[in-house]
Amino acid sequence: MDEACLVRVRRYGVPSPPNQPIHAVFVVSMSIAGHEESHEKQKGEEGVRSKQCKCRSIDSLRKCSDRQPPALSCSSSLLLPPSLRFSSTTYALQSWLILFLSYYRKEKRMKNKDTKSSAYHDTSSRIIPMTLMLIVLCGFSFYLGGIYFSEKNRFFKQDVAPAILHEQSVVAPLRIDSVEFPECSSDLQDYTPCTDPKRWKKYGNYRLSFMERRCPPMVERKECLVPPPAGYKVPIRWPKSRDQCWYRNVPYDWINNQKSNQHWLRKEGEKFIFPGGGTMFPNGVGAYVDLMQDLIPGMKNGTIRTAIDTGCGVASWGGDLLDRGILTVSLAPRDNHEAQVQFALERGIPAILGIISTQRLPFPSNSFDMAHCSRCLIPWTEFDGIYLLEIHRILRPGGFWVLSGPPVNYENRWRGWNTTVEEQKANFDKIKKLLTSMCFKLYQIKDDIAVWQKSVDNSCYDQLNSSSFPPKCDDSMDPDSAWYIPLRTCLNVPSQKLKKLALKSAPRWPKRLHMAPERVAMVPGGNSGGFKHDDSKWKVRVKHYKTLLPALGSDKIRNVMDMNTLYGGFAAALISYPVWVMNVVSSYGPNSLGVVYDRGLIGTYHDWCEAFSTYPRTYDLLHFDGLFTAESHRCEMKYVLLEMDRILRPNGYVIIRESNYFVYAIASIANGIRWDCQKHDTEYNVEKEKLLICQKKLWYAKQGQQ
């Protein structure tokens, strides 16, 4: 094709979207002859302009058209994006308009230059040929447009369209240079970045707030691999692990020496043995829970499914409840010597680091069916009962709060508590008064156990007036916001819109697992249909995962985390396997954690730009679906993967479901942190989405080997 004078379309009234690529060229070439003898000089000038008007791009096109109008001796190339090609009529009119304006401007310049008396005669003599020429041009343009569009299927669909689609759909995968991360020093074998005892001295002692989450700044982040302790062994498999674990995996002698008389655990050879004792379990945790079931019949029939144990010890209570169909989150703070949560997770019992201090616990409101405190040393009556108000927030209507230890049964126990009977009686009366003001009622009390029940409806809250204490929280405080949210001395009243939120109205376990909760409608875009689709989708996915990872469903995998769940579908699909799942909902994403708890599952809020609230080497399987697609704009990939490596057990597995764009970069970093990864197709062989199945290698620190 001859080089053409490109006409800037926008100059003549045809829109030209900015930065839109030009995909096709429609060429109209027309030379007008005649009167050459009279205008030889002008033709020479136009020829110069024609040679100057060889535009190569949109930018040069605009400069060219701004500098001069197109000349008739130049081929006019009309460049249009596909979105502007409407019909053959449009092409003809555009072509005719360009040539007409070009000819008109040329005649106008000639008229201005010619001041002789013969100008009128020459102009009038050209009117008739010009008119005829324009008519012929118009008809010819219609004819060319018709021919062009009769061949459009052959031209566009076979040649241009595939190229356009390929250009728009194919995005080069993200690739990064491979890097090897060094080993951390051996003193970081139990490193918990956001609850690091080495940083506690920087913070105050008020309400033990120094034990809360306080993550290091970016410049202090570790870019190294946390080593296992010297002599670390593959953990004992479930269910044996509930009663024993390797001493070298959790080498804490202090708790063995200090709690031996309470039968928390004892050291036998290379193992710790957990006999099921505790401060309030003189006859064993089994007898303790049996008494509790007599007081709360709902523990036997599936009414109570989720529980939280504050100040959990080594999680013997939560471990016993697993056999009774109750899933418990065992909660305890990080400390220098006890490592209660680490013992719990080493045993295969759900647990998380945390403390009720100045911030809300990372759970939504109305989540747990039961809360438990067995001599947990929390000062419930201090600070206007603010800790009890947090228990009230996370308990669903009709839920139970169980207290054993001081001041319960003070009449018979006060001598062993190094106190007076009057002090313990006053403390017990104060607890009862506080709980009554929060719409709790004393449900049962026997021996060392007292049980209160949260109001099943809003009738009690309706009787509270403006002078009541604690006051009701106003509407500006979202009861479900719980990520770095300060505690407030106010009462969160359950929403009256949710009719099945109360414990007595919720479906019993296991029916509640696959029934769409009311709260699904509170999730942006959520509805019962979407919930059922999600439930079915994950059954298919887990079946496919099983073919790729045969260890799934075996005793090799016990502690599982779904790092960015929506409704807990992955955990629900694993319900028949000997696992428990910690469902994590992003603190920056749709708040769907309430739905997870309504299904009878457990989980927490978290931001993966920070470290998770757990010890190293505590999970056998980590899974996420599109985490980097959702969070890569905030969280740097290497820090997320390093955190995953910290909390993953040696020989543990990772299932990564991610956009094909991120897969190569993830695999590159995974190689640097000593994971063996294999890339697989998804269950439906979708090209834009891939699976990475990785396994963490068991390695030992060089210092430990020496």
Summary of the structure (lengths in Angstrom):
residues: 706
radius of gyration: 37.4
end to end distance: 75.6
largest distance: 130.5
contacts: 2192
relative contact order: 0.08
helix: 40%
strand: 17%
